[in-house]
Amino acid sequence: MNTSIEKLLNDQVKFEASASMQYLAMASWADANGYNGVADFFYLQSEEERIHMIKLVKFINERSAKVVIPQLDKPKSDFESLNQLFETFLEQEVFVTQKINHIIFECLQQKEYNVHNFMQWYVTEQLEEEAVAKTLLDKLTIIGDNKSGHYLFDRDINMIASANQNEE
């Protein structure tokens, strides 16, 4: 494997691990603020990102490259509102998509077609993740500051989390 592609994949390991920790912090905030449905959603998101990280680690090892397990920065753990929580979710997913697209671009430039093939799964995954984040943020924007709406959102997000879990 090309060393620059190996570095990009190791960087992606860090991005996936960071996303997992960020979503864990978000789940904890939601739990502490009485949003059990939102907490469950983000606990699942955290686990999903951890699985994405492990998938990359295994791929790098299978290609006889060197995995670098990263040190992580402390994730943001204090949020003003559900809207801010889901804005952070969308921003995180957009960031990860940009990084994956960069890997794809470099793979094509350097003719690393095996890595390119492997990364296609991540491209599809990110399309879905961004769509979910945008949809949920749109719903919260419609709800505004309505406490009853927040209650229903918290209750109903479990259906979204369950549907996403069943697809995997």
C-alpha atoms as one frame of an Amber mdcrd trajectory, in Angstrom:
protein
   0.000   0.000   0.000   1.227   3.468  -0.858   2.537   5.211   2.298   0.481
   8.379   1.710  -2.690   6.294   1.409  -1.675   4.380   4.542  -1.375   7.713
   6.379  -4.787   8.859   5.114  -6.366   5.603   6.302  -4.738   5.990   9.715
  -6.029   9.559   9.846  -9.490   8.169   9.075  -9.140   5.738  11.981  -8.713
   8.795  14.190 -11.691  10.603  12.638 -13.937   7.575  13.189 -12.689   7.153
  16.766 -13.215  10.867  17.437 -16.742  10.680  16.043 -17.453   7.705  18.297
 -16.258   9.597  21.369 -18.128  12.746  20.312 -21.378  10.805  19.993 -20.757
   9.137  23.346 -20.391  12.590  24.938 -23.581  13.691  23.180 -25.421  10.613
  24.442 -24.253  11.353  27.963 -25.437  14.985  27.706 -28.832  13.831  26.429
 -29.123  11.249  29.219 -28.267  13.831  31.868 -30.873  16.225  30.457 -33.757
  13.762  30.348 -33.683  12.961  26.626 -33.519   9.180  26.879 -34.526   8.584
  23.249 -31.887  11.000  21.971 -29.350   9.386  24.317 -30.122   5.921  22.942
 -29.802   7.275  19.396 -26.340   8.694  20.107 -25.188   5.611  22.028 -25.989
   3.650  18.857 -24.227   6.248  16.695 -21.161   6.015  18.926 -21.060   2.249
  18.564 -21.537   2.497  14.799 -18.561   4.838  14.477 -16.460   2.491  16.605
 -17.345  -0.330  14.215 -16.311   1.879  11.266 -12.982   2.451  12.986 -12.428
  -1.277  13.613 -13.262  -2.041   9.979 -10.510   0.365   8.893  -8.016  -1.061
  11.389  -8.626  -4.591  10.124  -8.333  -3.494   6.494  -5.023  -1.733   7.117
  -3.681  -4.808   8.904  -4.918  -7.144   6.152  -3.018  -5.043   3.605   0.198
  -5.509   5.662   0.369  -1.825   6.476   0.951  -0.347   9.924  -2.001   0.777
  12.019  -1.464   3.784  14.246  -3.903   3.880  17.150  -4.443   7.594  17.734
  -4.563   9.750  20.799  -7.886  11.593  20.837  -8.812  15.103  21.842 -11.529
  15.528  24.439 -14.907  15.776  22.696 -17.319  18.662  23.206 -19.571  17.648
  26.085 -21.696  20.682  26.907 -24.561  21.751  24.680 -27.068  24.581  24.932
 -29.949  22.743  23.263 -31.094  19.784  21.231 -30.606  21.924  18.136 -26.959
  22.508  18.988 -26.548  18.789  19.642 -27.883  17.905  16.202 -25.985  20.741
  14.501 -22.832  19.168  15.927 -23.994  15.783  14.617 -24.455  17.150  11.091
 -21.124  19.036  11.190 -19.333  15.868  12.313 -20.839  13.808   9.494 -20.033
  16.450   6.856 -16.433  16.567   8.123 -16.070  12.778   7.915 -17.579  12.768
   4.414 -15.017  15.356   3.275 -12.187  13.238   4.640 -13.493  10.077   2.962
 -13.884  11.927  -0.331 -10.262  13.050  -0.030  -9.149   9.431   0.429 -11.154
   8.416  -2.650  -9.580  11.239  -4.666  -6.059  10.258  -3.605  -6.728   6.585
  -4.311  -7.695   7.438  -7.866  -4.679   9.738  -8.292  -2.313   7.029  -7.058
  -4.114   4.088  -8.677  -4.833   2.405  -5.342  -7.917   0.643  -6.660  -8.211
  -1.927  -3.864  -8.399   0.828  -1.259 -10.763   2.777  -3.508 -13.065  -0.269
  -3.677 -12.948  -0.724   0.083 -13.762   2.948   0.700 -16.921   2.814  -1.431
 -18.744   1.296   1.538 -17.864   4.407   3.551 -19.119   6.682   0.773 -22.531
   4.990   0.854 -22.572   5.023   4.654 -21.834   8.750   4.768 -24.639   9.555
   2.339 -27.039   7.864   4.739 -25.530   9.438   7.857 -25.680  12.967   6.466
 -29.281  12.453   5.332 -30.325  11.279   8.805 -28.517  14.164  10.518 -30.062
  16.735   8.152 -33.564  15.269   8.519 -33.388  15.267  12.318 -32.039  18.811
  12.424 -34.816  19.919  10.039 -37.401  18.369  12.390 -35.923  20.212  15.367
 -35.964  23.475  13.420 -39.662  22.978  12.725 -40.314  22.196  16.409 -38.405
  25.263  17.608 -38.568  25.801  21.383 -41.798  23.835  21.826 -41.295  21.570
  24.884 -44.092  19.228  23.792 -42.396  18.950  20.421 -39.092  18.086  22.115
 -40.858  15.420  24.145 -42.360  13.865  21.003 -39.048  14.152  19.140 -37.275
  12.348  21.987 -39.914   9.643  21.984 -39.969   9.216  18.209 -36.216   9.202
  17.629 -36.163   5.669  19.016 -38.065   4.557  15.918 -35.371   6.119  13.711
 -32.594   4.539  15.757 -34.310   1.143  15.598 -34.861   1.418  11.838 -31.214
   2.323  11.257 -30.057  -0.528  13.494 -32.194  -3.033  11.575 -30.649  -1.935
   8.251 -27.114  -2.771   9.403
